[in-house]
């Protein structure tokens, strides 16, 4: 059995966080000591492990409770919603990153930023021996196999929404 302090140390949580989890029903202790202290069993620790994992994934406490108290279908839906949310956030952050790099306007900083422009990508493809026809085939395969990833990749290169749409339509032509 674990006390509040022991469980808190194990998961780097404050006492008040564990008390809050108890209050909202997310993690109820299985027992109480003679002095009425909360005691957590192995099953409670396993539940806390799941809670910690879901928190690391950025899920809200409400979503975590829903997952822990529901079937696999509901869990899948909640996790898919979180993934969609993360993808949107990443896309927005990439756009902000590209804008900051553009505002800085310094080649030396562009090289240290974790970004690549469309021109840089095309130059890499050309340097590796790809001509326009080979690049078209590359886009066709990418769009066919992973359309959303293809869209995301084009956005990560700094392509405008109109250009992304145009490239994707071009990629659907054989």
C-alpha angles and dihedrals in degrees: 000000000000128000122221091261094049093048091045091054092047092055099027092244129141122244089246091055092055091046089051091050087053092048094053092042096245095120117012118183114243095222147008128228123237086264088053095252117152115257124196123208130210088267090053090051090050089051090048089052089056091046090052092049093050091046089053087054088056098250120153120245089248091055091046091052090049091051095046092047100042144064128273094265093058090045091052092050092050093048092047090052089051091049091051090050092050091049090053092048091049091050091051091048091050090053091050091047092052091048092051091049089049092048091050090052094191119133092209092059093044088059092053095045115092092242137104126199125222090250092053090050093048090049091053091050092048091047089054090055102263118144126196092275093052091047089051090052089048091054092045091055093044093049093045097048103033111012097168093045089049090053091048091049092052090049089050088058089059096254114160118244089254092051092047090052092047094049092047092051089047088050091057092058117089 
